């Protein structure tokens, strides 16, 4: 009996995607039928791509139908692979598109993570231009944004996207499924230069360690030249205080790839209570994020704009993150039309100690960045502290003072971060030290 597999989308309004049906046969060779919006220009190359991929999967006899709605090659490849798998064919590691040069940059632990843009992992139309909006990070989501019946297809699509999509310097993130299902996702994404893995609904240190160990296991099986070239430094416009490409927590690279960073997401009462244990479960943890929709449901209350119901949890996570030396990241703001509400939410998050916020629409990014930007007063104070610190360091002094006040190391660290952020945002000239020295100022006035 013939076995059929179907993948992709073809409902009204679909764009940048395709629908593929593969029916395995016993004889007759490959019978390929195709309709495409771009048939006159790319029809033959699409047909050849299909034949080449079927040959790679050792499929010799099949009836194949493709309905193309402007999909780029890596999407077509992902849909064909998913359909072949669903037809019962064992495809091994799959058929990988070449990794593009713009997909090989690295990241740094200390970079800014003010904004993270969530993209549904099975919706390729959102992938291609997401990076031009300049979020600090782009999240390809395999969890809540993907229907249960499409998880397998999304795994292949996200894998291919990591090898082809230009993120324009944004940190390359993937939210896996809840553990233990999410461990399977790691097989698809880890060999392809993912920078940060988000662990949803995290409630224990054991879950973090399970992800960390699975990543190490996957990396140990990756040959140095099988996935991607050595990582280049991240573009300067997205860098944090650190400039070097990311290395694994132990300083080693396996298979030419770095050990990705981890960002557990706290979304329950138990997760909040155990947040410090979670933050310190592995050296690769770089941040703690929160998800308030699931948290408020867990404690049996409605989520409100005022946010009193989540005040304890947010404070708990911020303090756990700071105690562990990682970044606290606030939840998403779900009303994409309310820009003033978003701005107030970011300002509140900043006051509580959060370093970043999730975004679900590109229009939210600029508002988030502006609200997290340091004020003129904050910049002036920070430059004074940095100048005092550098002057004391040049004189070999172990104590830093500004006027009659002693400046503690954590204050200096915060000031350095503020100055760096102001420089990156163009609110402070990179040569501010020279300018102030020329004018005889101890710092920016």
Helices and strands as residue ranges (DSSP letters): E 3-8, E 18-24, E 30-36, H 39-56, E 62-68, H 73-86, G 101-103, E 115-120, G 124-126, G 130-133, E 137-141, G 148-150, H 151-164, E 171-175, H 181-189, G 190-192, E 196-199, H 205-220, G 236-238, E 261-266, H 269-273, H 275-279, E 285-290, H 292-299, G 308-310, H 311-324, E 327-332, H 339-352, E 356-359, H 363-372, H 376-394, E 400-402, E 405-407, H 409-424, H 432-438
